Amino acid sequence: MPANRPFVLTIAGLDPSGGAGILADIKTFEQHKVTGFAISTANTIQTENQFYEIEWTNLNFVIRSIENLFLNYKISAVKIGIVSSLQDLNQIISTIKLLSPSTKIVWDPVLKSTTKFEFMNIEDHERLNKILPKIDLITPNYHEAKILFPDFSSKENSFFTNILLKGGHNEKALGTDRLYLKNEILELFPSDKKCFEKHGSGCVLSSAIASNLALTQTMREACKNAKIYIENYLSSTSTLIGYHYV
């Protein structure tokens, strides 16, 4: 293993098309010059255009995989993608924090596929609010934020954790992300690049942030630099799957 590269782990689904999930995350890790590990929470049958089927990985298998990696490597950051329930999410995060309290955790709350397949049902908001303080950053879009936080207000951070609210679905300010930190709110404006919709863009963004955090960037720096990366990705092709490069 390269001694000069931090270790970053993705815990997410396997998308055979490579546009989303752990394959997209690993591509992103490599471009950021971090050493990437991956644990699959689910196998899926899908393309960039259509979602067909999912088969969830047994949680005990996922937990044993996490324990094995953390007992053998110093993992600086973890990106979490699709999981089947808040209960599973909590057990995954609690295991990580028990084994390595300093590890940064980024959760991309993928609640539904673009074809409306529901991965996780958010009903127990009291449980969610107990999980969020264990996470360093979550990266919802506007639709996901409204599900996670029914009383969502864009004027303050009252969400128990840091949030990067993605602007891809914000009709009033398309492409402008909002970073909610403990004591400030930052707007991350889009560049003038011509960007195209991409399958799995949220996966790429969150894994870029996790990579940057592992490289000891501040949360502000990590999100700003990840925005540059995702814009390069979105502008790389006019199709739903793009090219990875810095």
Sequence and secondary structure as in RCSB ss.txt:
>XXXX:A:sequence
MPANRPFVLTIAGLDPSGGAGILADIKTFEQHKVTGFAISTANTIQTENQFYEIEWTNLNFVIRSIENLFLNYKI
SAVKIGIVSSLQDLNQIISTIKLLSPSTKIVWDPVLKSTTKFEFMNIEDHERLNKILPKIDLITPNYHEAKILFP
DFSSKENSFFTNILLKGGHNEKALGTDRLYLKNEILELFPSDKKCFEKHGSGCVLSSAIASNLALTQTMREACKN
AKIYIENYLSSTSTLIGYHYV
>XXXX:A:secstr
  TTS EEEEEEEE TTSSSHHHHHHHHHHHTT EEEEEEEEEEEE SS EEEEEE  HHHHHHHHHHHHHHS E
EEEEE   S HHHHHHHHHHHHHH TT EEEE    B TT  BS     HHHHHHHGGG SEE   HHHHHHH T
T  TTS  SSSEEEE  TT TTSTT EEEE SS EEEE   S      TTHHHHHHHHHHHHHHTT  HHHHHHH
HHHHHHHHHTS SSSS     
